[in-house]
Amino acid sequence: MEALLISIVKGLVEKPDAVSVTADAKNDEGVIVYHLHVDEADMGRVIGRQGRIAKAIRTVMRAAAARNDERIQVEIE
């Protein structure tokens, strides 16, 4: 899942070397939280206008997780 998130985001940003993802262990509800870190200058590219790109990234990631019977959440930091 981390590799998928990184590959999606690296295609959007100008500084792909600054992209990193950390994952928390499953919480009480069985949800894995992925923390996406990008360069400050690329934050607008990842979030998009009115959060549309961020929403699309989260939708794709949830769909991929559902195929693996997992529940995830993506936090952009």
Distance bins in CASP14 RR format, pairs under 12 A and 6 or more apart:
PFRMAT RR
TARGET T0000
AUTHOR 0000-0000-0000
RMODE 2
METHOD distances of the structure
MODEL  1
1 7 0 0 0 0 0 1 0 0 0 0 0
1 8 0 0 0 0 0 1 0 0 0 0 0
1 21 0 0 0 0 1 0 0 0 0 0 0
1 23 1 0 0 1 0 0 0 0 0 0 0
1 32 1 0 0 1 0 0 0 0 0 0 0
1 33 0 0 0 0 0 1 0 0 0 0 0
1 34 1 0 0 1 0 0 0 0 0 0 0
1 36 0 0 0 0 0 1 0 0 0 0 0
1 60 0 0 0 0 0 1 0 0 0 0 0
1 61 1 0 0 1 0 0 0 0 0 0 0
1 62 0 0 0 0 0 1 0 0 0 0 0
1 63 0 0 0 0 0 1 0 0 0 0 0
1 64 1 0 0 1 0 0 0 0 0 0 0
1 65 1 0 0 1 0 0 0 0 0 0 0
1 66 0 0 0 0 0 1 0 0 0 0 0
1 67 0 0 0 0 0 1 0 0 0 0 0
1 68 1 0 0 1 0 0 0 0 0 0 0
1 70 1 0 0 1 0 0 0 0 0 0 0
1 71 0 0 0 0 0 1 0 0 0 0 0
1 72 1 0 0 1 0 0 0 0 0 0 0
1 73 0 0 0 0 0 1 0 0 0 0 0
1 74 0 0 0 0 1 0 0 0 0 0 0
2 8 0 0 0 0 0 1 0 0 0 0 0
2 9 0 0 0 0 0 1 0 0 0 0 0
2 19 0 0 0 0 0 1 0 0 0 0 0
2 20 0 0 0 0 1 0 0 0 0 0 0
2 21 1 0 1 0 0 0 0 0 0 0 0
2 22 0 0 0 0 1 0 0 0 0 0 0
2 23 1 0 0 1 0 0 0 0 0 0 0
2 24 0 0 0 0 0 1 0 0 0 0 0
2 32 0 0 0 0 1 0 0 0 0 0 0
2 33 0 0 0 0 0 1 0 0 0 0 0
2 34 1 0 0 1 0 0 0 0 0 0 0
2 35 0 0 0 0 0 1 0 0 0 0 0
2 36 0 0 0 0 1 0 0 0 0 0 0
2 37 0 0 0 0 0 1 0 0 0 0 0
2 61 0 0 0 0 0 1 0 0 0 0 0
2 64 0 0 0 0 0 1 0 0 0 0 0
2 65 0 0 0 0 0 1 0 0 0 0 0
2 72 0 0 0 0 0 1 0 0 0 0 0
2 74 0 0 0 0 0 1 0 0 0 0 0
3 9 0 0 0 0 0 1 0 0 0 0 0
3 10 0 0 0 0 0 1 0 0 0 0 0
3 19 0 0 0 0 0 1 0 0 0 0 0
3 21 0 0 0 0 1 0 0 0 0 0 0
3 23 0 0 0 0 0 1 0 0 0 0 0
3 34 0 0 0 0 0 1 0 0 0 0 0
3 61 0 0 0 0 0 1 0 0 0 0 0
3 64 0 0 0 0 0 1 0 0 0 0 0
4 10 0 0 0 0 0 1 0 0 0 0 0
4 21 0 0 0 0 1 0 0 0 0 0 0
4 34 0 0 0 0 1 0 0 0 0 0 0
4 36 0 0 0 0 0 1 0 0 0 0 0
4 57 0 0 0 0 0 1 0 0 0 0 0
4 60 1 0 0 1 0 0 0 0 0 0 0
4 61 1 0 0 1 0 0 0 0 0 0 0
4 62 0 0 0 0 0 1 0 0 0 0 0
4 63 0 0 0 0 0 1 0 0 0 0 0
4 64 1 0 1 0 0 0 0 0 0 0 0
4 65 0 0 0 0 1 0 0 0 0 0 0
4 67 0 0 0 0 0 1 0 0 0 0 0
4 68 0 0 0 0 0 1 0 0 0 0 0
4 70 0 0 0 0 0 1 0 0 0 0 0
4 72 0 0 0 0 0 1 0 0 0 0 0
4 74 0 0 0 0 0 1 0 0 0 0 0
5 11 0 0 0 0 0 1 0 0 0 0 0
5 12 0 0 0 0 0 1 0 0 0 0 0
5 19 0 0 0 0 1 0 0 0 0 0 0
5 20 0 0 0 0 0 1 0 0 0 0 0
5 21 1 0 1 0 0 0 0 0 0 0 0
5 22 0 0 0 0 0 1 0 0 0 0 0
5 23 0 0 0 0 1 0 0 0 0 0 0
5 32 0 0 0 0 0 1 0 0 0 0 0
5 33 0 0 0 0 0 1 0 0 0 0 0
5 34 1 0 0 1 0 0 0 0 0 0 0
5 35 0 0 0 0 0 1 0 0 0 0 0
5 36 1 0 0 1 0 0 0 0 0 0 0
5 37 0 0 0 0 0 1 0 0 0 0 0
5 38 0 0 0 0 0 1 0 0 0 0 0
5 46 0 0 0 0 0 1 0 0 0 0 0
5 54 0 0 0 0 0 1 0 0 0 0 0
5 57 1 0 0 1 0 0 0 0 0 0 0
5 58 0 0 0 0 1 0 0 0 0 0 0
5 60 0 0 0 0 1 0 0 0 0 0 0
5 61 1 0 0 1 0 0 0 0 0 0 0
5 62 0 0 0 0 0 1 0 0 0 0 0
5 64 0 0 0 0 1 0 0 0 0 0 0
5 65 0 0 0 0 0 1 0 0 0 0 0
5 72 0 0 0 0 1 0 0 0 0 0 0
5 73 0 0 0 0 0 1 0 0 0 0 0
5 74 1 0 0 1 0 0 0 0 0 0 0
5 75 0 0 0 0 0 1 0 0 0 0 0
5 76 0 0 0 0 0 1 0 0 0 0 0
6 12 0 0 0 0 0 1 0 0 0 0 0
6 13 0 0 0 0 0 1 0 0 0 0 0
6 16 0 0 0 0 1 0 0 0 0 0 0
6 17 0 0 0 0 0 1 0 0 0 0 0
6 18 0 0 0 0 0 1 0 0 0 0 0
6 19 1 0 1 0 0 0 0 0 0 0 0
6 20 1 0 0 1 0 0 0 0 0 0 0
6 21 1 0 1 0 0 0 0 0 0 0 0
6 22 0 0 0 0 0 1 0 0 0 0 0
6 23 0 0 0 0 0 1 0 0 0 0 0
6 34 0 0 0 0 1 0 0 0 0 0 0
6 36 0 0 0 0 1 0 0 0 0 0 0
6 37 0 0 0 0 0 1 0 0 0 0 0
6 38 0 0 0 0 0 1 0 0 0 0 0
6 46 0 0 0 0 0 1 0 0 0 0 0
6 57 0 0 0 0 0 1 0 0 0 0 0
6 61 0 0 0 0 0 1 0 0 0 0 0
6 74 0 0 0 0 0 1 0 0 0 0 0
7 13 0 0 0 0 0 1 0 0 0 0 0
7 16 0 0 0 0 1 0 0 0 0 0 0
7 19 0 0 0 0 1 0 0 0 0 0 0
7 21 0 0 0 0 0 1 0 0 0 0 0
7 57 0 0 0 0 0 1 0 0 0 0 0
7 60 0 0 0 0 0 1 0 0 0 0 0
7 61 0 0 0 0 0 1 0 0 0 0 0
7 64 0 0 0 0 0 1 0 0 0 0 0
8 16 0 0 0 0 0 1 0 0 0 0 0
8 19 0 0 0 0 1 0 0 0 0 0 0
8 21 0 0 0 0 0 1 0 0 0 0 0
8 34 0 0 0 0 0 1 0 0 0 0 0
8 36 0 0 0 0 1 0 0 0 0 0 0
8 38 0 0 0 0 0 1 0 0 0 0 0
8 46 0 0 0 0 1 0 0 0 0 0 0
8 53 0 0 0 0 1 0 0 0 0 0 0
8 54 0 0 0 0 0 1 0 0 0 0 0
8 56 0 0 0 0 1 0 0 0 0 0 0
8 57 1 0 1 0 0 0 0 0 0 0 0
8 58 0 0 0 0 0 1 0 0 0 0 0
8 59 0 0 0 0 0 1 0 0 0 0 0
8 60 1 0 0 1 0 0 0 0 0 0 0
8 61 1 0 0 1 0 0 0 0 0 0 0
8 64 0 0 0 0 1 0 0 0 0 0 0
8 74 0 0 0 0 0 1 0 0 0 0 0
8 76 0 0 0 0 0 1 0 0 0 0 0
9 15 0 0 0 0 0 1 0 0 0 0 0
9 16 0 0 0 0 1 0 0 0 0 0 0
9 17 0 0 0 0 0 1 0 0 0 0 0
9 18 0 0 0 0 0 1 0 0 0 0 0
9 19 1 0 1 0 0 0 0 0 0 0 0
9 20 0 0 0 0 1 0 0 0 0 0 0
9 21 0 0 0 0 1 0 0 0 0 0 0
9 34 0 0 0 0 0 1 0 0 0 0 0
9 36 1 0 0 1 0 0 0 0 0 0 0
9 37 0 0 0 0 1 0 0 0 0 0 0
9 38 1 0 0 1 0 0 0 0 0 0 0
9 39 0 0 0 0 0 1 0 0 0 0 0
9 42 0 0 0 0 1 0 0 0 0 0 0
9 43 0 0 0 0 0 1 0 0 0 0 0
9 44 0 0 0 0 0 1 0 0 0 0 0
9 45 0 0 0 0 1 0 0 0 0 0 0
9 46 1 0 0 1 0 0 0 0 0 0 0
9 47 0 0 0 0 0 1 0 0 0 0 0
9 53 0 0 0 0 1 0 0 0 0 0 0
9 54 0 0 0 0 0 1 0 0 0 0 0
9 56 0 0 0 0 0 1 0 0 0 0 0
9 57 1 0 0 1 0 0 0 0 0 0 0
9 58 0 0 0 0 0 1 0 0 0 0 0
9 60 0 0 0 0 0 1 0 0 0 0 0
9 61 0 0 0 0 0 1 0 0 0 0 0
9 74 0 0 0 0 1 0 0 0 0 0 0
9 76 0 0 0 0 1 0 0 0 0 0 0
10 16 1 0 1 0 0 0 0 0 0 0 0
10 17 0 0 0 0 1 0 0 0 0 0 0
10 18 0 0 0 0 1 0 0 0 0 0 0
10 19 1 0 1 0 0 0 0 0 0 0 0
10 20 0 0 0 0 0 1 0 0 0 0 0
10 21 0 0 0 0 0 1 0 0 0 0 0
10 36 0 0 0 0 0 1 0 0 0 0 0
10 38 0 0 0 0 1 0 0 0 0 0 0
10 39 0 0 0 0 0 1 0 0 0 0 0
10 42 0 0 0 0 0 1 0 0 0 0 0
10 45 0 0 0 0 0 1 0 0 0 0 0
10 46 0 0 0 0 0 1 0 0 0 0 0
10 57 0 0 0 0 0 1 0 0 0 0 0
11 19 0 0 0 0 1 0 0 0 0 0 0
11 38 0 0 0 0 0 1 0 0 0 0 0
11 42 0 0 0 0 0 1 0 0 0 0 0
11 45 0 0 0 0 1 0 0 0 0 0 0
11 46 0 0 0 0 0 1 0 0 0 0 0
11 53 0 0 0 0 0 1 0 0 0 0 0
11 57 0 0 0 0 0 1 0 0 0 0 0
12 19 0 0 0 0 1 0 0 0 0 0 0
12 36 0 0 0 0 0 1 0 0 0 0 0
12 38 0 0 0 0 1 0 0 0 0 0 0
12 39 0 0 0 0 0 1 0 0 0 0 0
12 42 1 0 0 1 0 0 0 0 0 0 0
12 43 0 0 0 0 0 1 0 0 0 0 0
12 44 0 0 0 0 1 0 0 0 0 0 0
12 45 1 0 1 0 0 0 0 0 0 0 0
12 46 1 0 1 0 0 0 0 0 0 0 0
12 47 0 0 0 0 0 1 0 0 0 0 0
12 48 0 0 0 0 1 0 0 0 0 0 0
12 53 1 0 0 1 0 0 0 0 0 0 0
12 54 0 0 0 0 0 1 0 0 0 0 0
12 56 0 0 0 0 0 1 0 0 0 0 0
12 57 0 0 0 0 1 0 0 0 0 0 0
12 76 0 0 0 0 0 1 0 0 0 0 0
13 19 1 0 0 1 0 0 0 0 0 0 0
13 20 0 0 0 0 0 1 0 0 0 0 0
13 36 0 0 0 0 0 1 0 0 0 0 0
13 37 0 0 0 0 0 1 0 0 0 0 0
13 38 1 0 1 0 0 0 0 0 0 0 0
13 39 1 0 0 1 0 0 0 0 0 0 0
13 40 0 0 0 0 0 1 0 0 0 0 0
13 41 0 0 0 0 1 0 0 0 0 0 0
13 42 1 1 0 0 0 0 0 0 0 0 0
13 43 0 0 0 0 1 0 0 0 0 0 0
13 44 0 0 0 0 1 0 0 0 0 0 0
13 45 1 0 1 0 0 0 0 0 0 0 0
13 46 1 0 0 1 0 0 0 0 0 0 0
13 47 0 0 0 0 0 1 0 0 0 0 0
13 48 0 0 0 0 0 1 0 0 0 0 0
13 53 0 0 0 0 0 1 0 0 0 0 0
13 57 0 0 0 0 0 1 0 0 0 0 0
13 76 0 0 0 0 0 1 0 0 0 0 0
14 38 0 0 0 0 1 0 0 0 0 0 0
14 39 1 0 0 1 0 0 0 0 0 0 0
14 40 0 0 0 0 0 1 0 0 0 0 0
14 41 1 0 0 1 0 0 0 0 0 0 0
14 42 1 0 1 0 0 0 0 0 0 0 0
14 43 0 0 0 0 0 1 0 0 0 0 0
14 44 0 0 0 0 0 1 0 0 0 0 0
14 45 1 0 0 1 0 0 0 0 0 0 0
14 46 0 0 0 0 0 1 0 0 0 0 0
15 37 0 0 0 0 0 1 0 0 0 0 0
15 38 1 0 0 1 0 0 0 0 0 0 0
15 39 1 0 1 0 0 0 0 0 0 0 0
15 40 0 0 0 0 1 0 0 0 0 0 0
15 41 1 0 0 1 0 0 0 0 0 0 0
15 42 1 0 1 0 0 0 0 0 0 0 0
15 43 0 0 0 0 0 1 0 0 0 0 0
15 45 0 0 0 0 1 0 0 0 0 0 0
15 46 0 0 0 0 0 1 0 0 0 0 0
16 38 0 0 0 0 1 0 0 0 0 0 0
16 39 0 0 0 0 1 0 0 0 0 0 0
16 42 0 0 0 0 1 0 0 0 0 0 0
16 45 0 0 0 0 0 1 0 0 0 0 0
16 46 0 0 0 0 0 1 0 0 0 0 0
17 37 0 0 0 0 0 1 0 0 0 0 0
17 38 0 0 0 0 0 1 0 0 0 0 0
17 39 0 0 0 0 1 0 0 0 0 0 0
17 42 0 0 0 0 0 1 0 0 0 0 0
18 36 0 0 0 0 0 1 0 0 0 0 0
18 37 1 0 0 1 0 0 0 0 0 0 0
18 38 1 0 0 1 0 0 0 0 0 0 0
18 39 1 1 0 0 0 0 0 0 0 0 0
18 40 0 0 0 0 1 0 0 0 0 0 0
18 41 0 0 0 0 1 0 0 0 0 0 0
18 42 1 0 0 1 0 0 0 0 0 0 0
18 43 0 0 0 0 0 1 0 0 0 0 0
18 45 0 0 0 0 0 1 0 0 0 0 0
18 46 0 0 0 0 0 1 0 0 0 0 0
19 35 0 0 0 0 0 1 0 0 0 0 0
19 36 1 0 0 1 0 0 0 0 0 0 0
19 37 1 0 0 1 0 0 0 0 0 0 0
19 38 1 0 1 0 0 0 0 0 0 0 0
19 39 0 0 0 0 1 0 0 0 0 0 0
19 42 0 0 0 0 1 0 0 0 0 0 0
19 43 0 0 0 0 0 1 0 0 0 0 0
19 45 0 0 0 0 0 1 0 0 0 0 0
19 46 0 0 0 0 1 0 0 0 0 0 0
19 76 0 0 0 0 0 1 0 0 0 0 0
19 77 0 0 0 0 0 1 0 0 0 0 0
20 34 0 0 0 0 0 1 0 0 0 0 0
20 35 0 0 0 0 1 0 0 0 0 0 0
20 36 1 0 0 1 0 0 0 0 0 0 0
20 37 1 0 1 0 0 0 0 0 0 0 0
20 38 0 0 0 0 1 0 0 0 0 0 0
20 39 0 0 0 0 0 1 0 0 0 0 0
20 77 0 0 0 0 1 0 0 0 0 0 0
21 32 0 0 0 0 0 1 0 0 0 0 0
21 33 0 0 0 0 0 1 0 0 0 0 0
21 34 1 0 1 0 0 0 0 0 0 0 0
21 35 1 0 0 1 0 0 0 0 0 0 0
21 36 1 0 1 0 0 0 0 0 0 0 0
21 37 1 0 0 1 0 0 0 0 0 0 0
21 38 0 0 0 0 1 0 0 0 0 0 0
21 57 0 0 0 0 0 1 0 0 0 0 0
21 61 0 0 0 0 0 1 0 0 0 0 0
21 72 0 0 0 0 0 1 0 0 0 0 0
21 74 0 0 0 0 1 0 0 0 0 0 0
21 75 0 0 0 0 0 1 0 0 0 0 0
21 76 0 0 0 0 0 1 0 0 0 0 0
21 77 0 0 0 0 0 1 0 0 0 0 0
22 32 0 0 0 0 0 1 0 0 0 0 0
22 33 0 0 0 0 1 0 0 0 0 0 0
22 34 1 0 0 1 0 0 0 0 0 0 0
22 35 1 0 1 0 0 0 0 0 0 0 0
22 36 0 0 0 0 1 0 0 0 0 0 0
22 37 1 0 0 1 0 0 0 0 0 0 0
22 74 0 0 0 0 0 1 0 0 0 0 0
22 75 0 0 0 0 1 0 0 0 0 0 0
22 77 0 0 0 0 1 0 0 0 0 0 0
23 31 0 0 0 0 0 1 0 0 0 0 0
23 32 1 0 1 0 0 0 0 0 0 0 0
23 33 1 0 0 1 0 0 0 0 0 0 0
23 34 1 0 1 0 0 0 0 0 0 0 0
23 35 1 0 0 1 0 0 0 0 0 0 0
23 36 0 0 0 0 0 1 0 0 0 0 0
23 37 0 0 0 0 0 1 0 0 0 0 0
23 61 0 0 0 0 0 1 0 0 0 0 0
23 65 0 0 0 0 0 1 0 0 0 0 0
23 70 0 0 0 0 0 1 0 0 0 0 0
23 72 0 0 0 0 1 0 0 0 0 0 0
23 73 0 0 0 0 0 1 0 0 0 0 0
23 74 0 0 0 0 0 1 0 0 0 0 0
23 75 0 0 0 0 0 1 0 0 0 0 0
24 30 0 0 0 0 0 1 0 0 0 0 0
24 31 0 0 0 0 1 0 0 0 0 0 0
24 32 1 0 0 1 0 0 0 0 0 0 0
24 33 1 0 1 0 0 0 0 0 0 0 0
24 34 1 0 0 1 0 0 0 0 0 0 0
24 35 1 0 0 1 0 0 0 0 0 0 0
24 72 0 0 0 0 0 1 0 0 0 0 0
24 73 0 0 0 0 1 0 0 0 0 0 0
24 74 0 0 0 0 0 1 0 0 0 0 0
24 75 0 0 0 0 1 0 0 0 0 0 0
25 31 0 0 0 0 0 1 0 0 0 0 0
25 32 1 0 0 1 0 0 0 0 0 0 0
25 33 0 0 0 0 1 0 0 0 0 0 0
25 34 0 0 0 0 0 1 0 0 0 0 0
26 32 1 0 1 0 0 0 0 0 0 0 0
26 33 0 0 0 0 1 0 0 0 0 0 0
26 34 0 0 0 0 0 1 0 0 0 0 0
26 65 0 0 0 0 0 1 0 0 0 0 0
26 70 0 0 0 0 1 0 0 0 0 0 0
26 71 0 0 0 0 1 0 0 0 0 0 0
26 72 0 0 0 0 1 0 0 0 0 0 0
26 73 0 0 0 0 0 1 0 0 0 0 0
27 33 1 0 0 1 0 0 0 0 0 0 0
27 71 0 0 0 0 1 0 0 0 0 0 0
27 72 0 0 0 0 0 1 0 0 0 0 0
27 73 0 0 0 0 1 0 0 0 0 0 0
28 71 0 0 0 0 0 1 0 0 0 0 0
29 71 1 0 0 1 0 0 0 0 0 0 0
29 72 0 0 0 0 0 1 0 0 0 0 0
29 73 0 0 0 0 1 0 0 0 0 0 0
30 65 0 0 0 0 0 1 0 0 0 0 0
30 69 0 0 0 0 0 1 0 0 0 0 0
30 70 0 0 0 0 1 0 0 0 0 0 0
30 71 1 0 1 0 0 0 0 0 0 0 0
30 72 0 0 0 0 1 0 0 0 0 0 0
30 73 0 0 0 0 0 1 0 0 0 0 0
31 62 0 0 0 0 0 1 0 0 0 0 0
31 65 0 0 0 0 1 0 0 0 0 0 0
31 70 0 0 0 0 1 0 0 0 0 0 0
31 71 1 0 1 0 0 0 0 0 0 0 0
31 72 1 0 0 1 0 0 0 0 0 0 0
31 73 1 0 1 0 0 0 0 0 0 0 0
31 74 0 0 0 0 0 1 0 0 0 0 0
31 75 0 0 0 0 0 1 0 0 0 0 0
32 61 0 0 0 0 0 1 0 0 0 0 0
32 62 0 0 0 0 0 1 0 0 0 0 0
32 65 1 0 0 1 0 0 0 0 0 0 0
32 68 0 0 0 0 0 1 0 0 0 0 0
32 69 0 0 0 0 0 1 0 0 0 0 0
32 70 1 0 0 1 0 0 0 0 0 0 0
32 71 1 0 0 1 0 0 0 0 0 0 0
32 72 1 0 1 0 0 0 0 0 0 0 0
32 73 1 0 0 1 0 0 0 0 0 0 0
32 74 0 0 0 0 1 0 0 0 0 0 0
32 75 0 0 0 0 0 1 0 0 0 0 0
33 58 0 0 0 0 0 1 0 0 0 0 0
33 61 0 0 0 0 0 1 0 0 0 0 0
33 65 0 0 0 0 0 1 0 0 0 0 0
33 70 0 0 0 0 0 1 0 0 0 0 0
33 71 0 0 0 0 0 1 0 0 0 0 0
33 72 1 0 0 1 0 0 0 0 0 0 0
33 73 1 0 1 0 0 0 0 0 0 0 0
33 74 1 0 0 1 0 0 0 0 0 0 0
33 75 1 0 0 1 0 0 0 0 0 0 0
33 76 0 0 0 0 0 1 0 0 0 0 0
33 77 0 0 0 0 0 1 0 0 0 0 0
34 57 0 0 0 0 0 1 0 0 0 0 0
34 58 0 0 0 0 1 0 0 0 0 0 0
34 61 1 0 0 1 0 0 0 0 0 0 0
34 62 0 0 0 0 0 1 0 0 0 0 0
34 64 0 0 0 0 0 1 0 0 0 0 0
34 65 0 0 0 0 1 0 0 0 0 0 0
34 70 0 0 0 0 0 1 0 0 0 0 0
34 71 0 0 0 0 0 1 0 0 0 0 0
34 72 1 0 0 1 0 0 0 0 0 0 0
34 73 1 0 0 1 0 0 0 0 0 0 0
34 74 1 0 1 0 0 0 0 0 0 0 0
34 75 1 0 0 1 0 0 0 0 0 0 0
34 76 0 0 0 0 1 0 0 0 0 0 0
34 77 0 0 0 0 0 1 0 0 0 0 0
35 72 0 0 0 0 0 1 0 0 0 0 0
35 73 0 0 0 0 1 0 0 0 0 0 0
35 74 0 0 0 0 1 0 0 0 0 0 0
35 75 1 0 1 0 0 0 0 0 0 0 0
35 76 0 0 0 0 1 0 0 0 0 0 0
35 77 1 0 1 0 0 0 0 0 0 0 0
36 42 0 0 0 0 0 1 0 0 0 0 0
36 43 0 0 0 0 0 1 0 0 0 0 0
36 46 1 0 0 1 0 0 0 0 0 0 0
36 47 0 0 0 0 0 1 0 0 0 0 0
36 53 0 0 0 0 0 1 0 0 0 0 0
36 54 0 0 0 0 1 0 0 0 0 0 0
36 57 0 0 0 0 1 0 0 0 0 0 0
36 58 0 0 0 0 0 1 0 0 0 0 0
36 61 0 0 0 0 1 0 0 0 0 0 0
36 72 0 0 0 0 0 1 0 0 0 0 0
36 73 0 0 0 0 0 1 0 0 0 0 0
36 74 1 0 0 1 0 0 0 0 0 0 0
36 75 1 0 0 1 0 0 0 0 0 0 0
36 76 1 0 1 0 0 0 0 0 0 0 0
36 77 1 0 0 1 0 0 0 0 0 0 0
37 43 0 0 0 0 0 1 0 0 0 0 0
37 46 0 0 0 0 0 1 0 0 0 0 0
37 74 0 0 0 0 0 1 0 0 0 0 0
37 75 0 0 0 0 1 0 0 0 0 0 0
37 76 0 0 0 0 1 0 0 0 0 0 0
37 77 1 0 1 0 0 0 0 0 0 0 0
38 44 0 0 0 0 1 0 0 0 0 0 0
38 45 0 0 0 0 1 0 0 0 0 0 0
38 46 1 0 1 0 0 0 0 0 0 0 0
38 47 0 0 0 0 1 0 0 0 0 0 0
38 53 0 0 0 0 0 1 0 0 0 0 0
38 54 0 0 0 0 0 1 0 0 0 0 0
38 57 0 0 0 0 0 1 0 0 0 0 0
38 75 0 0 0 0 0 1 0 0 0 0 0
38 76 1 0 0 1 0 0 0 0 0 0 0
38 77 0 0 0 0 1 0 0 0 0 0 0
39 45 0 0 0 0 1 0 0 0 0 0 0
39 46 0 0 0 0 1 0 0 0 0 0 0
39 77 0 0 0 0 0 1 0 0 0 0 0
40 46 0 0 0 0 0 1 0 0 0 0 0
40 47 0 0 0 0 0 1 0 0 0 0 0
40 77 0 0 0 0 0 1 0 0 0 0 0
42 48 0 0 0 0 0 1 0 0 0 0 0
42 53 0 0 0 0 0 1 0 0 0 0 0
42 76 0 0 0 0 0 1 0 0 0 0 0
43 51 0 0 0 0 0 1 0 0 0 0 0
43 53 0 0 0 0 0 1 0 0 0 0 0
43 54 0 0 0 0 1 0 0 0 0 0 0
43 76 1 0 0 1 0 0 0 0 0 0 0
43 77 0 0 0 0 1 0 0 0 0 0 0
44 50 0 0 0 0 0 1 0 0 0 0 0
44 51 0 0 0 0 1 0 0 0 0 0 0
44 52 0 0 0 0 0 1 0 0 0 0 0
44 53 0 0 0 0 1 0 0 0 0 0 0
44 54 0 0 0 0 1 0 0 0 0 0 0
44 76 0 0 0 0 1 0 0 0 0 0 0
45 51 0 0 0 0 0 1 0 0 0 0 0
45 52 0 0 0 0 0 1 0 0 0 0 0
45 53 1 0 0 1 0 0 0 0 0 0 0
45 54 0 0 0 0 0 1 0 0 0 0 0
45 57 0 0 0 0 0 1 0 0 0 0 0
45 76 0 0 0 0 0 1 0 0 0 0 0
46 52 0 0 0 0 0 1 0 0 0 0 0
46 53 1 0 0 1 0 0 0 0 0 0 0
46 54 1 0 0 1 0 0 0 0 0 0 0
46 55 0 0 0 0 0 1 0 0 0 0 0
46 56 0 0 0 0 0 1 0 0 0 0 0
46 57 1 0 0 1 0 0 0 0 0 0 0
46 58 0 0 0 0 0 1 0 0 0 0 0
46 74 0 0 0 0 0 1 0 0 0 0 0
46 75 0 0 0 0 0 1 0 0 0 0 0
46 76 1 0 1 0 0 0 0 0 0 0 0
46 77 0 0 0 0 0 1 0 0 0 0 0
47 53 1 0 0 1 0 0 0 0 0 0 0
47 54 1 0 1 0 0 0 0 0 0 0 0
47 55 0 0 0 0 1 0 0 0 0 0 0
47 56 0 0 0 0 0 1 0 0 0 0 0
47 57 0 0 0 0 1 0 0 0 0 0 0
47 58 0 0 0 0 0 1 0 0 0 0 0
47 74 0 0 0 0 0 1 0 0 0 0 0
47 76 1 0 0 1 0 0 0 0 0 0 0
47 77 0 0 0 0 0 1 0 0 0 0 0
48 54 1 0 0 1 0 0 0 0 0 0 0
48 55 0 0 0 0 1 0 0 0 0 0 0
48 56 0 0 0 0 1 0 0 0 0 0 0
48 57 0 0 0 0 1 0 0 0 0 0 0
48 76 0 0 0 0 0 1 0 0 0 0 0
49 55 0 0 0 0 0 1 0 0 0 0 0
49 56 0 0 0 0 0 1 0 0 0 0 0
50 56 0 0 0 0 0 1 0 0 0 0 0
51 57 0 0 0 0 1 0 0 0 0 0 0
51 58 0 0 0 0 1 0 0 0 0 0 0
51 59 0 0 0 0 0 1 0 0 0 0 0
51 76 0 0 0 0 1 0 0 0 0 0 0
52 58 0 0 0 0 0 1 0 0 0 0 0
52 59 0 0 0 0 0 1 0 0 0 0 0
53 59 0 0 0 0 0 1 0 0 0 0 0
53 60 0 0 0 0 0 1 0 0 0 0 0
53 74 0 0 0 0 0 1 0 0 0 0 0
53 76 0 0 0 0 1 0 0 0 0 0 0
54 60 0 0 0 0 0 1 0 0 0 0 0
54 61 0 0 0 0 0 1 0 0 0 0 0
54 74 0 0 0 0 1 0 0 0 0 0 0
54 75 0 0 0 0 0 1 0 0 0 0 0
54 76 1 0 1 0 0 0 0 0 0 0 0
54 77 0 0 0 0 0 1 0 0 0 0 0
55 61 0 0 0 0 0 1 0 0 0 0 0
55 62 0 0 0 0 0 1 0 0 0 0 0
55 74 0 0 0 0 0 1 0 0 0 0 0
55 76 0 0 0 0 0 1 0 0 0 0 0
56 62 0 0 0 0 0 1 0 0 0 0 0
56 63 0 0 0 0 0 1 0 0 0 0 0
56 74 0 0 0 0 0 1 0 0 0 0 0
57 63 0 0 0 0 0 1 0 0 0 0 0
57 64 0 0 0 0 0 1 0 0 0 0 0
57 72 0 0 0 0 0 1 0 0 0 0 0
57 73 0 0 0 0 0 1 0 0 0 0 0
57 74 1 0 0 1 0 0 0 0 0 0 0
57 75 0 0 0 0 0 1 0 0 0 0 0
57 76 0 0 0 0 1 0 0 0 0 0 0
58 64 0 0 0 0 0 1 0 0 0 0 0
58 65 0 0 0 0 0 1 0 0 0 0 0
58 72 0 0 0 0 1 0 0 0 0 0 0
58 73 1 0 0 1 0 0 0 0 0 0 0
58 74 1 0 1 0 0 0 0 0 0 0 0
58 75 0 0 0 0 1 0 0 0 0 0 0
58 76 0 0 0 0 1 0 0 0 0 0 0
59 65 0 0 0 0 0 1 0 0 0 0 0
59 66 0 0 0 0 0 1 0 0 0 0 0
59 72 0 0 0 0 0 1 0 0 0 0 0
59 74 0 0 0 0 1 0 0 0 0 0 0
60 66 0 0 0 0 0 1 0 0 0 0 0
60 67 0 0 0 0 0 1 0 0 0 0 0
60 72 0 0 0 0 0 1 0 0 0 0 0
60 74 0 0 0 0 1 0 0 0 0 0 0
61 67 0 0 0 0 0 1 0 0 0 0 0
61 68 0 0 0 0 0 1 0 0 0 0 0
61 70 0 0 0 0 0 1 0 0 0 0 0
61 71 0 0 0 0 0 1 0 0 0 0 0
61 72 1 0 1 0 0 0 0 0 0 0 0
61 73 0 0 0 0 1 0 0 0 0 0 0
61 74 1 0 1 0 0 0 0 0 0 0 0
61 75 0 0 0 0 0 1 0 0 0 0 0
61 76 0 0 0 0 0 1 0 0 0 0 0
62 68 0 0 0 0 0 1 0 0 0 0 0
62 70 0 0 0 0 1 0 0 0 0 0 0
62 71 0 0 0 0 1 0 0 0 0 0 0
62 72 1 0 0 1 0 0 0 0 0 0 0
62 73 0 0 0 0 1 0 0 0 0 0 0
62 74 0 0 0 0 1 0 0 0 0 0 0
63 70 0 0 0 0 0 1 0 0 0 0 0
63 71 0 0 0 0 0 1 0 0 0 0 0
63 72 0 0 0 0 0 1 0 0 0 0 0
64 70 0 0 0 0 1 0 0 0 0 0 0
64 71 0 0 0 0 0 1 0 0 0 0 0
64 72 0 0 0 0 1 0 0 0 0 0 0
64 74 0 0 0 0 0 1 0 0 0 0 0
65 71 1 0 0 1 0 0 0 0 0 0 0
65 72 1 0 1 0 0 0 0 0 0 0 0
65 73 0 0 0 0 1 0 0 0 0 0 0
65 74 0 0 0 0 1 0 0 0 0 0 0
66 72 0 0 0 0 1 0 0 0 0 0 0
END
